[in-house]
Amino acid sequence: MDTRVEDKPIVAPGDPAEPAALVPTRQIGRGLPPIRTYLAGFSLSPLNRRRWRNFKANRRGYWSLWIFLALFVLSLFAEVIANDKPIIARYKGEFLFPVLVDYPESKFGGFLAVTDYKDPVILDEMQEHGWAIWPPISYSYRSINKDYPRVKNSAGQCLGFPGPPPWATRADLCDAPAAQLARYSSIGNRNWLGTDDQGRDVLARLIYGFRISVLFGLLLTILSSIIGVTAGAMQGYFGGRVDLVFQRFLEIWSSIPSLFVLIIISSVLVPGFWTLLGVLLLFHWVYLVGVVRAEFLRGRNFEYIMAARALGLSNLKIMFKHLLPNAMVATLTFVPFKLSGSITALTALDFLGLGLPPGSPSLGELLAQGKANLQAPWLGLTAFMSIAGLLSLLIFVGEGVRDALDPRKTFK
């Protein structure tokens, strides 16, 4: 016979019983702790809950964070939003996923190694023997709109690229076959922000460029913060000769002009995503060293640190388990601003032609096209509004984080 009983609170006579909702009375299984024990590990401390309430009180920073996260998550699915390949297709009774798999043109009766799904022959073949679901924007960042009929100027001459958005001009279209005009007039084939000087869709390049800029900025910010925090922690904790040598090294290292280094490296190596990330990482880690060093110098002689030393804790454990959480308060305030600075650095390098390889989607490259094509104002305005909006969101988030971590508001 099972004689087990449920765990119940022991209440002394006359004592008020604890509410049942706060006392775990059922176990998950024999020998396992209550459910509440698992949930307690994911709860915020009272101090962090107060900081989160302060951050939510800053409505501009709070909503800027959600808007930025929404735009970033959407950009991660850029291949599904803007692509010159169908998301899913059914051809001769077989389901195909062109976004994920590169099918050869021989599958559709051709002979090329790569299928051009915007080719009228391939389109007619797929429509005759099946169907296809296209992204909302049927252009990738490198796709050239071959169906663009071009527009006429006041003299009746057909203009080339860049092409204006359809809603921004009343000029007549040049003569083109009816099938070409029908394809161009469909919703997915319209260039809603016009085309660049090579006939590529501006909106598609904007989505892909936004993703690359944010990913580059996040990687550069995270990696440089890790290196900077570690270097500042070592300086501030050990002090003395270690601090003196590091300070002299930082003075020399920070005086090296990073732009000249980039020019030299770009003349030797082909600039790319990881090359730029590595070069900028060599110089961006120094910006957090001073903040972390000052926090460690201030806190290394606190009583709880001296008690930890007396108990025999190792230096690494004292640095990263006891001192670092207090130093991170000042460090986290700078992270959104460092992220905006990293994005600006990539944009500036792309604008100068020292950034990503030619053809890569980039906000800086789009801004450079706007400068080179003053007769196409939609290029410059699109790039400027995108960069200004992105940096404004990050600045608003940084202001909210700064106010949330302000001790005068946290402990009032």
C-alpha positions in Angstrom: 0.0 0.0 0.0 1.3 3.4 -1.0 1.8 5.5 2.2 3.2 8.6 0.5 1.7 11.9 1.4 1.8 15.2 -0.3 4.2 17.9 0.9 2.2 20.4 2.9 3.2 23.4 5.0 3.6 22.9 8.7 1.7 25.7 10.5 2.0 26.3 14.1 -1.2 26.8 16.2 -2.2 30.4 16.0 0.1 31.3 13.1 -1.5 32.6 9.9 -1.3 30.0 7.2 0.8 30.9 4.1 -1.4 31.3 1.0 -1.7 28.1 -1.0 -0.6 29.8 -4.2 2.8 30.6 -2.7 3.5 27.1 -1.3 4.4 24.2 -3.6 2.2 21.2 -2.7 2.9 18.9 -5.6 6.1 17.5 -6.9 6.9 16.9 -10.6 8.1 13.4 -9.7 9.8 11.5 -7.0 13.0 13.2 -6.0 12.5 16.3 -8.2 12.1 19.8 -6.8 8.8 21.7 -7.2 7.8 23.6 -10.4 8.3 26.9 -8.6 12.0 26.0 -8.2 12.5 25.9 -12.0 10.6 29.1 -12.6 12.6 30.9 -9.9 15.8 30.6 -12.0 14.2 32.6 -14.9 12.9 35.5 -12.7 14.5 38.9 -12.6 15.9 40.3 -9.4 14.0 43.2 -7.8 16.8 45.6 -8.9 16.6 44.4 -12.5 12.8 44.5 -12.5 13.0 48.1 -11.3 15.4 48.9 -14.1 13.1 47.3 -16.7 10.2 49.4 -15.4 12.4 52.5 -15.8 13.2 51.5 -19.3 9.5 50.9 -20.2 8.7 54.3 -18.7 10.8 55.8 -21.5 8.2 55.3 -24.2 10.4 56.5 -27.0 13.2 54.1 -26.2 10.9 51.2 -25.4 9.0 51.4 -28.7 12.3 52.1 -30.6 13.6 48.8 -29.3 10.6 46.9 -30.5 10.6 48.6 -33.9 14.3 47.9 -34.4 13.9 44.2 -33.3 10.9 43.8 -35.7 12.8 45.3 -38.6 15.9 43.1 -37.8 13.9 39.9 -37.6 12.1 40.7 -40.9 15.5 41.3 -42.5 16.7 37.9 -41.4 14.0 36.4 -43.8 15.1 38.6 -46.7 15.2 35.6 -49.0 11.5 35.0 -48.4 10.6 38.7 -48.7 12.7 39.7 -51.7 14.0 37.1 -54.1 14.0 36.3 -57.8 13.1 32.7 -57.1 9.8 31.2 -56.1 9.3 30.3 -52.5 7.6 27.0 -53.4 6.5 25.6 -56.8 4.7 22.6 -58.2 6.0 21.4 -61.5 4.7 18.3 -63.3 3.4 16.9 -60.0 6.6 17.5 -58.0 7.0 20.1 -55.2 10.0 22.3 -55.6 11.7 24.8 -53.2 13.8 27.1 -55.4 14.6 29.4 -52.4 16.5 26.5 -50.7 17.6 24.4 -53.6 19.4 25.5 -56.9 17.7 23.5 -59.6 19.4 23.3 -63.0 17.6 24.6 -66.0 17.5 21.1 -67.5 14.7 20.4 -65.0 12.5 22.8 -66.9 13.6 21.8 -70.4 16.6 24.1 -70.7 20.4 23.5 -70.8 22.0 26.0 -68.4 23.5 25.1 -65.0 21.5 27.8 -63.2 17.8 28.5 -63.7 16.6 32.0 -64.4 13.1 31.9 -63.0 12.3 35.4 -64.4 13.0 34.2 -68.0 9.7 34.4 -69.9 10.3 30.9 -71.3 10.7 29.4 -67.8 7.7 31.4 -66.6 5.5 30.0 -69.3 6.8 26.5 -68.8 6.1 26.6 -65.0 2.7 28.2 -65.6 1.7 25.6 -68.1 2.7 22.6 -66.0 2.1 23.8 -62.5 2.1 26.9 -60.3 4.5 28.9 -58.1 4.3 31.1 -55.1 6.6 34.2 -55.4 7.9 36.5 -52.6 6.1 39.9 -52.2 9.2 41.4 -54.0 10.3 39.2 -56.9 13.8 40.6 -57.0 17.0 39.8 -55.2 19.6 42.4 -54.4 21.5 41.4 -57.6 18.5 41.0 -59.9 18.3 43.2 -62.9 14.8 44.1 -64.0 14.8 43.0 -67.6 11.1 43.8 -68.0 11.5 47.5 -67.1 10.2 49.4 -70.2 12.0 52.6 -69.2 10.4 56.0 -69.3 10.3 58.9 -71.7 11.6 62.4 -71.0 10.0 65.6 -72.1 11.6 65.2 -75.5 10.1 61.7 -76.0 13.5 60.0 -75.6 13.7 56.7 -73.7 15.8 57.0 -70.6 17.9 54.2 -69.1 18.8 53.4 -65.6 18.3 54.5 -62.8 14.6 54.2 -63.2 12.2 56.2 -61.0 9.5 54.6 -58.8 6.2 54.1 -60.6 4.4 56.3 -58.1 6.9 59.2 -58.3 6.6 60.0 -62.0 3.9 60.6 -64.6 6.1 60.1 -67.6 5.0 57.8 -70.3 6.5 54.3 -70.6 8.5 53.5 -73.7 7.0 51.1 -76.3 7.3 47.5 -75.3 5.6 44.2 -76.1 2.3 43.6 -74.3 3.6 40.5 -72.5 6.5 42.6 -71.1 4.2 45.4 -69.9 1.9 42.8 -68.3 4.8 41.3 -66.4 6.1 44.7 -65.3 2.7 45.8 -64.2 2.1 42.9 -61.8 2.4 43.8 -58.1 5.4 41.7 -57.3 7.4 43.0 -60.3 7.0 46.7 -59.6 10.1 48.6 -58.4 8.4 50.4 -55.5 11.6 52.5 -54.7 12.8 52.6 -58.3 16.0 51.0 -59.7 19.7 51.9 -59.3 22.1 52.7 -62.1 22.4 49.0 -63.0 18.7 48.2 -63.1 18.6 46.5 -59.7 15.6 46.9 -57.4 16.3 49.5 -54.7 13.9 48.1 -52.1 15.4 44.6 -52.3 19.0 46.0 -51.9 17.7 48.1 -49.0 16.4 45.0 -47.2 19.6 43.0 -47.7 21.8 46.0 -47.0 19.9 46.6 -43.7 20.6 43.0 -42.6 24.3 43.1 -43.5 24.7 46.4 -41.7 23.0 45.3 -38.5 24.7 41.9 -38.4 28.1 43.5 -39.0 27.4 46.1 -36.2 26.3 43.4 -33.8 29.3 41.2 -34.4 31.7 44.1 -34.1 30.0 45.4 -31.0 29.9 42.0 -29.2 33.5 41.0 -30.1 35.0 44.4 -29.3 33.1 44.5 -26.0 34.4 41.1 -25.0 38.0 42.1 -25.7 37.6 45.6 -24.2 35.9 44.4 -21.0 38.6 41.7 -20.5 41.5 44.2 -21.0 39.9 46.8 -18.8 39.2 44.2 -16.1 42.8 43.1 -16.0 44.1 46.7 -15.9 41.8 47.8 -13.1 42.0 44.6 -11.0 45.8 44.1 -11.0 46.8 47.8 -11.3 50.4 48.7 -10.7 52.8 47.7 -13.4 50.2 45.8 -15.4 48.1 48.9 -15.6 51.1 51.1 -16.5 52.2 48.9 -19.4 48.6 48.6 -20.7 48.0 52.3 -20.6 51.2 53.0 -22.6 50.2 50.4 -25.1 46.7 51.8 -25.5 48.1 55.3 -26.1 50.3 54.0 -28.9 47.6 51.7 -30.4 44.8 54.3 -30.4 46.9 56.8 -32.2 47.3 54.6 -35.3 45.0 55.9 -38.1 42.6 53.0 -38.8 41.6 54.5 -42.2 45.1 54.3 -43.5 45.4 50.7 -42.3 42.2 49.9 -44.2 43.5 51.6 -47.4 46.8 49.5 -47.2 44.9 46.3 -46.5 42.4 46.9 -49.3 45.3 47.4 -51.7 46.7 43.9 -50.8 43.6 41.9 -50.0 40.1 41.9 -51.5 37.9 43.6 -48.9 35.1 41.5 -47.6 32.8 41.1 -44.6 35.2 39.2 -42.4 38.3 41.2 -43.5 36.6 44.5 -42.6 35.3 42.9 -39.3 38.8 41.8 -38.4 40.5 45.2 -39.2 37.9 47.3 -37.4 38.0 44.9 -34.4 41.7 45.7 -34.1 40.8 49.3 -33.2 37.2 49.3 -31.8 38.0 47.3 -28.6 39.9 50.2 -27.0 36.8 52.4 -26.4 35.4 50.3 -23.5 38.7 49.7 -21.7 38.7 53.0 -19.9 35.2 52.6 -18.5 35.7 49.1 -17.2 39.2 49.9 -15.9 37.7 52.8 -13.8 35.0 50.5 -12.4 37.5 47.8 -11.4 39.9 50.3 -9.9 37.0 51.7 -7.8 35.7 48.3 -6.7 38.8 46.2 -6.1 39.2 47.5 -2.6 35.6 47.1 -1.5 35.0 45.0 1.6 33.2 42.1 -0.1 36.2 41.8 -2.6 38.6 41.7 0.3 36.5 39.1 2.0 36.5 37.0 -1.2 40.3 37.2 -1.3 40.4 36.1 2.3 38.3 33.1 1.6 40.8 32.0 -1.1 38.8 32.7 -4.3 40.8 32.9 -7.4 41.4 36.2 -9.2 39.4 35.1 -12.2 36.4 34.2 -10.1 36.6 37.5 -8.2 37.0 39.5 -11.4 34.2 38.0 -13.5 31.7 36.8 -10.9 31.9 39.6 -8.3 33.4 42.7 -9.8 32.2 42.4 -13.4 28.4 42.5 -12.7 28.9 45.9 -11.0 31.1 47.2 -13.9 28.6 46.0 -16.5 26.1 48.7 -15.5 28.3 51.4 -16.9 29.4 49.2 -19.8 25.8 48.4 -21.0 25.0 52.1 -21.3 27.5 52.4 -24.1 26.5 49.3 -26.1 23.7 50.8 -28.1 25.8 53.8 -29.0 28.7 51.5 -30.0 26.3 49.5 -32.2 25.3 52.7 -34.0 29.0 53.6 -34.4 29.8 50.2 -35.9 27.0 50.5 -38.4 28.2 54.0 -39.3 31.7 52.8 -39.8 30.7 50.2 -42.3 28.4 52.7 -44.1 31.2 55.2 -44.3 33.7 52.6 -45.7 31.2 51.5 -48.3 30.5 55.1 -49.3 34.2 55.6 -49.8 34.6 52.4 -51.8 36.7 50.7 -49.1 34.0 48.4 -47.7 32.3 45.3 -49.1 33.1 44.0 -52.5 31.3 45.6 -55.5 27.8 44.4 -56.0 27.2 43.7 -52.3 24.0 45.2 -50.9 25.0 48.1 -48.6 23.5 51.3 -47.3 26.7 53.1 -47.9 26.9 51.9 -51.5 23.3 53.1 -52.0 24.3 56.4 -50.6 27.2 56.6 -53.0 24.9 55.9 -55.9 22.7 58.7 -54.8 25.7 61.1 -54.8 26.8 59.9 -58.3 23.3 60.2 -59.7 21.9 63.5 -58.6 19.3 63.3 -61.4 17.8 60.3 -59.5 16.9 61.8 -56.1 15.0 58.7 -55.0 18.4 56.9 -54.5 19.9 59.5 -52.2 16.6 60.1 -50.3 16.1 56.3 -49.7 19.6 55.8 -48.4 19.5 58.9 -46.2 16.1 58.1 -44.7 17.1 54.5 -44.0 20.4 55.4 -42.3 18.8 58.2 -40.4 15.9 56.1 -39.2 18.2 53.2 -38.2 20.6 55.3 -36.2 17.7 57.3 -34.6 16.2 54.1 -33.3 19.5 53.0 -31.8 20.1 56.4 -30.2 16.6 56.3 -28.6 17.3 52.8 -27.3 20.6 54.0 -25.9 18.9 56.9 -24.1 16.4 54.5 -22.6 19.1 52.2 -21.4 21.0 55.1 -19.9 18.0 56.3 -18.0 17.1 52.8 -16.8 20.6 52.1 -15.4 20.9 55.6 -13.8 21.3 55.0 -10.0 19.5 58.2 -9.2 16.3 56.7 -10.8 16.9 53.1 -9.8 17.3 53.6 -6.1 15.0 56.5 -5.5 
